[in-house]
Amino acid sequence: MRIFIAGLALAATLSADFRYDTTSRITKGMAARFGNKAGDTSTNYYKGDRMAMVSKDSHTIMDFAKEEFIMMDTAKKQYWRMTFAEMQQAMADVEAELKEKTKGKDVNMNMKFDAKATGVEKEVSGYPAKQVVFTIETSASAEGQQGGVMKITNDSWHSEAVPGYSEFRAFMKRMEGKGKWLAARNPAMGAQPGMAEGMQRMMEEMQKTPGLPVLTITRMTMPGMNLNFGGGDQSAGDAASRSIGGALGGALGGKLGGFGRRKKTEAPAEAAPPAPRENASGDGMLMMEMFTDASNFSTAAIPDRIFTVPADYKQVEPEFGSRKRRR
């Protein structure tokens, strides 16, 4: 009888619910000019074989037992549904299209990844945490010409002391291997061996890291570039830099205004001290600095409605892979 009761208690512990919030704030760089300075908050839910991420405008559900995704647009009250197999096929279709488009062209993308546990420990948001630094560096070349380099550094502080971490760890253990292809197989990267291998290694190293990240500081830079688009004279901008700036501005819907252009001003009678160049650093041009905090950890029961599509939502075809979706 005691063994039976102990078994029930263990099963209840392993299947306990877990939730927490993450808030991301973009503080510096190009993205800070149009980002939400107050921060964007999402709630992450884990229950049984299901997980969900809910934000202000979207609601994503992954059901590992049914092997399906559900993506909801809460503003439009619409949703689409795809099985893991359909998503994997859609990714393979996009990958094949990319390979066909670059057939016969000398196009290469490479990724370097590094994970380092620094041994530094400190208290973060009231929890003892250990520092792990993840570094990703990507480069591209086409037709024999070297393209831009992008470097992303995640200064991450992990803690095993947050309430409910054992439940989170148990969930991840149960789901180990399920949907692993999703994180590692981005279609645009899967077409390039160097990128695919880099993404695979990154995911493996992140999964090895113990603890839940209570604070992550993400910095995205372009080494070798030091444009000061945050204001002041754009004296550092040469032809190549202006070209890149124009391309970035166009890609972001023209929100960057005159990024990369030389600002014409009359010299003042007395030279004022130069403004801080927060968009430049020793690593090059700072594209983005973002702080992500985790909080509100809870093991309270999660209602099933979190993993259910509301009755008044309309089902639509997913934009991603909709033309080649196999039924």
C-alpha positions as CSV (number, residue, x, y, z in Angstrom):
1,M,0.0,0.0,0.0
2,R,2.8,2.4,0.9
3,I,4.6,1.6,-2.3
4,F,1.4,2.3,-4.3
5,I,0.9,5.7,-2.5
6,A,4.5,6.6,-3.1
7,G,4.1,5.7,-6.7
8,L,1.1,8.0,-7.0
9,A,3.0,10.8,-5.3
10,L,5.9,10.4,-7.6
11,A,3.7,10.5,-10.7
12,A,1.9,13.6,-9.5
13,T,5.3,15.3,-8.9
14,L,6.5,14.4,-12.4
15,S,3.4,15.6,-14.1
16,A,2.9,18.8,-12.1
17,D,2.1,22.0,-13.9
18,F,4.6,24.8,-14.3
19,R,4.3,28.4,-15.6
20,Y,6.4,31.6,-15.6
21,D,6.5,34.9,-17.4
22,T,9.3,36.4,-19.6
23,T,9.6,40.1,-20.3
24,S,11.9,41.4,-23.0
25,R,13.0,45.0,-23.2
26,I,15.1,46.4,-26.1
27,T,17.4,49.0,-24.5
28,K,20.0,50.0,-27.1
29,G,20.8,49.8,-30.8
30,M,18.9,50.2,-34.0
31,A,16.0,48.1,-32.8
32,A,15.5,50.4,-29.8
33,R,14.3,53.2,-32.0
34,F,11.0,51.4,-32.7
35,G,10.8,48.7,-30.0
36,N,8.5,48.6,-27.0
37,K,10.5,50.3,-24.3
38,A,8.0,49.1,-21.6
39,G,8.8,45.5,-22.6
40,D,6.8,42.7,-24.1
41,T,5.6,40.0,-21.8
42,S,4.8,36.4,-22.5
43,T,3.6,33.6,-20.3
44,N,5.0,30.1,-20.7
45,Y,2.8,27.1,-19.7
46,Y,3.8,23.4,-19.2
47,K,1.2,20.7,-18.5
48,G,1.4,17.0,-19.1
49,D,2.5,16.6,-22.8
50,R,1.6,20.2,-23.8
51,M,3.2,23.6,-23.7
52,A,1.9,27.0,-24.7
53,M,3.3,30.5,-25.0
54,V,0.8,33.3,-24.7
55,S,1.5,37.0,-25.4
56,K,-0.7,40.0,-26.0
57,D,-1.4,39.2,-29.7
58,S,-0.6,35.6,-30.2
59,H,-1.2,32.2,-28.6
60,T,1.0,29.2,-29.5
61,I,0.3,25.6,-28.5
62,M,2.5,22.5,-28.9
63,D,0.9,19.2,-28.1
64,F,3.6,16.5,-28.1
65,A,1.1,13.7,-27.6
66,K,-0.9,14.6,-30.7
67,E,2.2,16.0,-32.4
68,E,0.6,19.2,-33.6
69,F,1.0,22.9,-33.5
70,I,-1.7,25.5,-33.1
71,M,-1.1,29.1,-33.8
72,M,-3.7,31.7,-32.7
73,D,-4.0,35.3,-33.7
74,T,-6.0,36.7,-30.8
75,A,-6.7,40.1,-32.4
76,K,-8.2,38.5,-35.5
77,K,-9.7,35.5,-33.7
78,Q,-8.1,33.2,-36.2
79,Y,-6.0,30.1,-35.9
80,W,-4.2,27.5,-38.0
81,R,-3.2,23.9,-37.1
82,M,-0.4,21.7,-38.4
83,T,0.9,18.4,-37.4
84,F,4.6,17.9,-36.7
85,A,4.9,15.9,-39.9
86,E,3.2,18.6,-42.0
87,M,5.5,21.3,-40.5
88,Q,8.5,19.2,-41.2
89,Q,7.4,18.6,-44.8
90,A,6.7,22.3,-45.2
91,M,10.2,23.1,-44.0
92,A,11.6,20.5,-46.4
93,D,9.7,22.1,-49.3
94,V,11.0,25.6,-48.5
95,E,14.5,24.1,-48.2
96,A,14.2,22.5,-51.6
97,E,13.1,25.8,-53.1
98,L,16.1,27.6,-51.7
99,K,18.5,25.0,-53.0
100,E,16.9,25.3,-56.5
101,K,17.2,29.1,-56.4
102,T,20.9,29.0,-55.5
103,K,21.7,26.1,-57.8
104,G,24.9,26.8,-59.7
105,K,25.6,29.8,-57.6
106,D,28.5,30.1,-55.2
107,V,26.4,31.0,-52.1
108,N,27.7,30.0,-48.6
109,M,26.5,30.7,-45.1
110,N,28.5,29.7,-42.1
111,M,27.9,29.7,-38.3
112,K,30.3,29.6,-35.4
113,F,29.0,28.8,-32.0
114,D,30.5,28.8,-28.6
115,A,29.1,28.1,-25.1
116,K,31.1,28.9,-22.0
117,A,30.3,28.5,-18.4
118,T,32.3,31.2,-16.8
119,G,32.1,30.0,-13.2
120,V,30.8,33.4,-12.1
121,E,27.9,33.2,-9.7
122,K,25.6,36.0,-8.3
123,E,22.1,36.6,-7.1
124,V,19.6,37.5,-9.8
125,S,16.1,38.5,-8.9
126,G,16.5,36.9,-5.6
127,Y,17.8,33.5,-6.9
128,P,21.4,32.2,-7.0
129,A,22.4,32.0,-10.6
130,K,25.4,30.9,-12.7
131,Q,26.6,32.7,-15.8
132,V,26.8,31.0,-19.2
133,V,27.8,33.0,-22.3
134,F,26.5,31.8,-25.7
135,T,28.1,33.3,-28.8
136,I,26.9,32.9,-32.4
137,E,28.7,34.4,-35.3
138,T,27.3,34.1,-38.8
139,S,28.9,35.0,-42.2
140,A,27.8,34.8,-45.8
141,S,29.5,34.9,-49.2
142,A,28.2,34.9,-52.7
143,E,29.8,34.7,-56.1
144,G,33.3,34.9,-54.4
145,Q,32.5,38.1,-52.5
146,Q,32.5,38.1,-48.7
147,G,29.3,39.5,-47.2
148,G,28.4,40.8,-43.8
149,V,29.1,39.2,-40.4
150,M,26.6,39.2,-37.6
151,K,27.5,38.4,-34.0
152,I,25.0,37.5,-31.3
153,T,26.1,37.2,-27.7
154,N,23.8,35.8,-25.0
155,D,24.9,36.6,-21.5
156,S,22.6,34.2,-19.7
157,W,22.2,33.7,-15.9
158,H,20.7,30.3,-15.0
159,S,19.2,29.2,-11.7
160,E,18.1,25.8,-10.5
161,A,16.5,27.4,-7.4
162,V,13.4,28.9,-9.0
163,P,10.1,27.5,-7.7
164,G,9.0,24.7,-10.0
165,Y,12.3,24.1,-11.7
166,S,12.1,20.3,-10.9
167,E,8.7,20.3,-12.8
168,F,10.2,22.1,-15.7
169,R,13.2,19.8,-15.8
170,A,10.9,16.7,-15.7
171,F,8.8,18.1,-18.6
172,M,11.9,18.6,-20.7
173,K,13.1,15.1,-19.9
174,R,9.8,13.6,-21.0
175,M,9.8,15.6,-24.2
176,E,13.4,14.8,-25.0
177,G,13.8,14.1,-28.7
178,K,10.2,15.0,-29.6
179,G,10.2,17.8,-32.1
180,K,14.0,18.2,-31.8
181,W,14.1,18.8,-35.6
182,L,12.0,21.9,-35.2
183,A,14.7,24.0,-33.5
184,A,17.6,22.8,-35.5
185,R,16.0,22.8,-39.0
186,N,15.3,26.3,-40.0
187,P,14.6,26.1,-43.8
188,A,16.9,29.1,-44.7
189,M,19.7,27.6,-42.6
190,G,19.1,24.0,-43.4
191,A,20.0,24.6,-47.1
192,Q,23.5,25.5,-45.9
193,P,25.5,22.8,-44.1
194,G,27.5,25.2,-42.0
195,M,24.4,26.9,-40.7
196,A,22.6,23.6,-40.0
197,E,25.5,22.2,-38.1
198,G,25.9,25.4,-36.1
199,M,22.2,25.5,-35.2
200,Q,22.3,21.8,-34.1
201,R,25.3,22.3,-31.9
202,M,23.8,25.4,-30.3
203,M,20.6,23.6,-29.4
204,E,22.5,20.7,-27.9
205,E,24.7,22.9,-25.8
206,M,21.7,24.9,-24.5
207,Q,19.9,21.8,-23.5
208,K,23.0,20.6,-21.5
209,T,23.0,23.9,-19.5
210,P,21.4,23.3,-16.1
211,G,18.9,25.7,-14.6
212,L,16.3,28.1,-16.1
213,P,17.6,31.5,-17.4
214,V,16.3,34.1,-15.0
215,L,18.1,36.9,-16.9
216,T,19.5,37.0,-20.5
217,I,21.3,39.9,-22.0
218,T,21.3,39.6,-25.8
219,R,23.6,41.8,-27.9
220,M,23.5,41.7,-31.7
221,T,26.4,43.5,-33.5
222,M,27.9,43.8,-36.9
223,P,31.7,43.5,-36.5
224,G,33.8,45.9,-38.5
225,M,31.0,48.5,-38.8
226,N,30.7,51.6,-36.5
227,L,27.9,53.7,-37.9
228,N,26.4,56.2,-35.5
229,F,22.8,56.3,-36.7
230,G,21.4,57.4,-33.3
231,G,22.1,61.0,-34.1
232,G,25.0,63.4,-34.9
233,D,27.2,63.5,-37.9
234,Q,27.5,60.4,-39.9
235,S,31.2,61.0,-40.7
236,A,32.1,57.3,-40.5
237,G,29.7,56.2,-43.3
238,D,31.4,55.2,-46.5
239,A,29.8,53.9,-49.7
240,A,29.6,50.3,-48.5
241,S,28.1,51.3,-45.1
242,R,25.5,53.6,-46.7
243,S,24.5,50.7,-49.0
244,I,24.0,48.4,-46.0
245,G,22.2,51.1,-44.1
246,G,19.9,51.7,-47.0
247,A,19.2,48.0,-47.3
248,L,18.5,47.6,-43.6
249,G,16.2,50.6,-43.7
250,G,14.2,49.3,-46.6
251,A,13.9,45.9,-45.0
252,L,12.5,47.5,-41.8
253,G,9.9,49.4,-43.7
254,G,11.7,52.7,-43.8
255,K,11.5,53.1,-40.0
256,L,15.2,54.0,-39.8
257,G,14.7,57.3,-41.7
258,G,18.1,58.6,-42.9
259,F,20.2,55.8,-41.5
260,G,23.6,55.8,-43.2
261,R,23.3,59.3,-44.7
262,R,25.5,62.2,-43.8
263,K,23.6,64.8,-41.9
264,K,24.1,68.3,-43.2
265,T,24.4,70.9,-40.4
266,E,26.2,74.2,-40.0
267,A,29.1,74.2,-37.6
268,P,28.2,75.8,-34.3
269,A,30.2,78.7,-33.0
270,E,31.5,76.5,-30.2
271,A,32.0,72.8,-30.7
272,A,29.7,70.8,-28.3
273,P,31.0,67.6,-26.8
274,P,30.3,64.6,-28.9
275,A,27.1,62.6,-28.0
276,P,27.6,59.1,-26.7
277,R,27.6,56.6,-29.6
278,E,25.4,53.9,-28.0
279,N,25.0,52.2,-31.4
280,A,28.7,51.5,-31.7
281,S,30.9,49.4,-29.5
282,G,34.3,47.6,-29.6
283,D,32.5,44.7,-31.4
284,G,31.2,47.0,-34.2
285,M,27.8,48.4,-34.9
286,L,25.3,47.6,-32.2
287,M,22.1,46.4,-33.8
288,M,20.3,45.5,-30.6
289,E,20.7,45.1,-26.9
290,M,17.8,43.3,-25.2
291,F,17.2,42.3,-21.6
292,T,14.9,39.3,-20.9
293,D,13.8,38.6,-17.3
294,A,11.9,35.5,-16.0
295,S,9.5,35.9,-13.1
296,N,6.2,34.8,-11.5
297,F,7.2,31.1,-11.3
298,S,4.2,28.9,-10.3
299,T,3.2,25.3,-10.0
300,A,-0.5,26.1,-9.6
301,A,-2.9,24.0,-11.7
302,I,-3.2,25.3,-15.3
303,P,-6.7,25.2,-16.7
304,D,-7.2,23.1,-19.9
305,R,-8.6,26.2,-21.7
306,I,-5.0,27.4,-22.1
307,F,-4.5,24.5,-24.6
308,T,-7.9,24.9,-26.3
309,V,-9.0,27.0,-29.2
310,P,-11.9,29.3,-28.3
311,A,-15.2,28.3,-30.0
312,D,-15.6,31.7,-31.8
313,Y,-12.1,31.5,-33.5
314,K,-12.1,30.8,-37.3
315,Q,-9.6,28.2,-38.7
316,V,-7.5,29.5,-41.6
317,E,-4.7,28.0,-43.8
318,P,-1.2,28.6,-42.5
319,E,0.8,31.0,-44.6
320,F,3.9,29.0,-44.1
321,G,3.9,26.0,-46.5
322,S,0.2,26.4,-47.2
323,R,0.6,25.8,-51.0
324,K,2.4,22.5,-50.6
325,R,0.8,21.2,-47.5
326,R,0.1,17.5,-47.7
327,R,-3.1,16.2,-46.3
